[in-house]
Amino acid sequence: MFLVKKWVTPFLLPPGLFVLLLVVAALWCIRRRSWAGTWISLMLGGLIWGLSVPPTVDLLMAGLEQEAALPKEIRADVIVMLGGAAYQNVADLSGRGAPGPGTMERMVTAARLYRRLQVPIIVSGGRVFSEADSIAFLTKRFLVDLGVPAALVLLEDRSRDTYENALYSKQLCERHGFQRPLVVTSGYHLKRARLSFEKVGLEVTPFPCAVTTYPGKVYSWHHWLPSATALAGTSAALHEWLGLMYYRLRY
């Protein structure tokens, strides 16, 4: 029953539900002898299934995480944490709003590095649209709760994308005299971050977190079942590849 549950559940929830509906549509088209409709339904179902499994995510992420290796020696006089998404209106222990999952991963890594290095943290992330609070402001609250002194958390709350993260973080580094920044970001985001900091002329040591690909990864049967988590990972990887293309053309 456990195995049956694990096989059935993915096809009762999106995106597996869409795959199931398209298979039903293909069977209906076969009954109606609509071969074009059959092939279209099967191809769409196969595409959704293919984009919703972990091996596809890893295939797309592998090229992004090629450089996501920890530095051999961790030396820095400041940690620059690049913010990601945030939830603006959720209730929290110290107010409203909270960092999103990707930002949380970077934040925890930054807090752990602070414990080791005892250096200030620049939190970079502004308001992308019309949010009430900047990503940097929300993240600072959590870092302080994790034990980082408020005076050592510097806010860069103007940036709206990775290039502006680098540009405005460089200005803060110059203002405070920081010479050896350690940049914390997700493994798949490392390429675009490095490209941005190179463009603004700031030499940094990248420090990846949440790296998901590695040589010799073994897949079991359940890795080939569609899931919303894998589809979100595919979307994030494709977003990053598109971002890299834009940055190389724009900057």
C-alpha positions, -999 to 999 in steps of 0.1 A, spaced: 0 0 0 29 23 7 43 19 -28 8 23 -43 4 55 -24 37 68 -37 28 59 -73 -7 72 -72 -4 105 -53 19 123 -78 -8 118 -105 -35 133 -83 -17 166 -78 -3 190 -103 18 187 -124 12 149 -125 -26 156 -126 -21 175 -159 -1 145 -173 -29 122 -164 -55 144 -179 -35 147 -212 -32 109 -213 -70 106 -209 -73 132 -237 -50 111 -259 -71 80 -253 -103 99 -261 -86 112 -293 -77 76 -302 -113 65 -298 -123 94 -321 -95 85 -345 -81 120 -341 -44 112 -346 -33 148 -345 -50 153 -312 -35 121 -299 0 131 -307 -4 166 -294 -18 153 -261 10 128 -257 37 152 -265 24 178 -241 20 152 -214 55 140 -220 69 175 -219 52 183 -186 64 150 -171 99 155 -184 101 190 -169 88 177 -135 113 151 -126 146 156 -106 170 142 -133 158 171 -156 164 196 -128 199 182 -122 207 183 -159 198 220 -161 215 228 -128 248 210 -135 260 236 -159 251 264 -135 268 247 -105 301 239 -122 319 265 -103 301 259 -70 330 247 -50 338 258 -15 370 280 -13 400 262 0 407 289 25 379 310 40 393 345 46 372 377 45 367 410 62 330 411 52 303 387 42 281 398 13 248 379 13 227 382 -19 190 381 -11 164 362 -30 126 362 -27 107 371 5 72 368 18 59 402 27 27 396 47 32 365 67 32 366 105 65 363 122 80 363 157 95 398 153 71 414 129 55 408 95 73 393 65 100 366 61 127 356 37 117 330 11 133 295 11 162 304 -12 170 335 9 167 314 41 194 290 28 218 319 21 210 335 54 218 304 74 251 300 56 259 337 62 251 333 99 273 302 101 302 320 84 297 349 108 302 325 138 335 314 122 349 347 109 333 373 133 331 399 105 302 422 94 275 410 70 262 431 41 227 419 32 219 429 -4 183 431 -16 158 459 -22 122 462 -33 118 448 -67 82 461 -72 62 479 -46 68 457 -15 64 471 19 98 461 32 131 454 14 145 419 13 175 431 32 154 445 60 135 413 65 166 392 64 184 414 90 156 407 115 162 369 111 200 373 113 197 392 145 175 365 159 201 340 150 227 358 171 244 382 147 247 417 164 225 442 147 254 467 144 273 442 122 244 437 97 247 464 70 218 469 47 221 473 10 184 478 2 184 495 -32 192 466 -55 165 450 -77 186 424 -95 220 406 -93 239 433 -112 226 460 -88 235 436 -59 271 438 -70 271 475 -78 256 488 -46 275 462 -25 307 475 -40 298 510 -29 293 498 7 326 479 7 344 511 -5 326 532 21 336 510 49 370 500 36 364 463 31 390 446 10 382 409 10 344 403 5 330 368 7 299 365 -14 272 340 -3 246 329 -28 229 298 -41 250 274 -61 230 278 -93 232 316 -89 270 317 -86 278 322 -123 256 353 -127 268 367 -93 305 362 -103 298 378 -137 281 408 -120 309 414 -95 335 412 -122 316 437 -143 315 463 -115 352 457 -107 350 441 -73 372 411 -66 353 386 -44 355 351 -31 323 332 -40 308 309 -13 280 287 -26 251 272 -6 224 247 -14 243 229 -41 221 201 -55 243 184 -82 273 162 -77 291 135 -97 278 99 -94 243 109 -82 221 78 -83 184 79 -91 157 55 -79 123 49 -94 106 76 -73 129 102 -89 111 97 -122 77 106 -108 64 141 -115 64 166 -87 57 203 -81 91 206 -63 110 194 -93 90 216 -117 99 246 -95 135 236 -97 133 234 -135 117 268 -136 145 282 -114 172 267 -136 156 280 -168 152 314 -152 189 314 -143 200 304 -178 178 332 -193 193 356 -168 228 346 -178 220 351 -215 206 386 -207 235 396 -186 261 385 -212 243 405 -238 235 435 -216 267 439 -196 
